[in-house]
Amino acid sequence: MSWVRGLAVIVLGVATAVASAAELPTFTLVFKPDGSFEPQRLEVPAGKFKIELINESDQPVEFESLPLRKEKVLGPGVRSFVVITISRPGEYPFFDDFHQDVKGTLVVLPKP
């Protein structure tokens, strides 16, 4: 019976993580068919937040930020998200690794 308890703990942990991500402040970043981002400059408060990623193009895209150590590949027409925790205000570049000529900036604002 201890394996049942262990499984219950794992399921509860996953459910809590999913619910926690759903309650975070959420911002949207859209990959446009022309290879651009909308918005190209995304302002967020310091702390923990979620960026919903939407690929409106007919090609794969990859959200990547080296200073934030985040990357996420999305197929054509796919939606997904990344959760970021950062306490230091500042500007953090991001780009689409498949279209590196277009850059964006995540602006982390101080907590009010």
N, C-alpha and C positions, 0 to 999 in steps of 0.2 A: 503493500500500500504506500510505501514511501515514494515510489516512482510517480504515483498519482499526485501526491502533494507537490513533488518537484515540477511536474508538468503544469499543475495549477499555478504555481509561482511564476513559471515562465510565461504562461498565457496572460496572467494578470500584469506582468511587467510589460509585455508587448502592448496590451490594451491601454495601459497607462501612458506609455510613450506616444502612441498614436493620438490619444485624447489630448495629451499635453501639446503636441505639435499643432493640433487643430485650434487650440486656444491662444496661440502666440499671435502677436501683431504680425499681419501678413501684408506683403507688398508684391506687386506683380511686375514681371519683366517679360516682354514679348519679343521673340525673335521674328522679325518681319521677312517677307519673301525676298526683299531686295538686299538682305544681309545685315540690315541695321537692327538696333535695339530700340525698344520703346518702353520706358524712357532711356535715353543714353546716360543720363545722370540721375541716379536713384538715391534719394535722401531717406535715411532711416535713423531711429534713435539708438543710442548705445544700449547694449543689453542683448537679450536673446530675441530673435525674430525669424520669420519664415519668408522666403522669397518664392512665390509661385512662378514657375518657368513655363512659358507657353511657346511652342514652336509652330508658328503659322506658315512656315515655309514647306516646300516639298523636298527638302534635303535634310540630312541629319545636322544637328548643331551641338555644340558643347559649351556650356557655361563653365568658364575657368577663371579663377583668381589665384595667382601665385601667393600674394601676401596673406590671403585668407585661407590658403590651403584647401580650396574647394573646387570640385569639378563634377559636372553632371552631363552625360550625353543624353540627348533626346532625339528620337526618330522623327520623321516628318509627321506633323500634326499632333504630336504628343504633348501632354501636360505632365509636369512633375514639380518637385520642390526641393529646396535645400534649406536646412536650418543652420543659422549662423549665430554664434555668441561672440560678441566683441565689446569690450568696455572702453577702448581707446578711441576717442573722436579722431577723425581724419578722413583722408581720401584714399580709397583702395581701388586700383584698376581691376577691370575684368574684361574678358574678350571671349569670342567664339573661336575655339581652337581650330575649327575647320575653315574659318574666314578671319584670319588674324589681322587683316587690315582695318577692321572695325573694332574700336575700343570703346569701353564704357567706364563709368566711375561710380562706385558705391561711396556715398558721402555719409559717414557716421557722425551724427550730431550729438553734442553733450546731452545727458539726461536733464530734463527740466527741473 
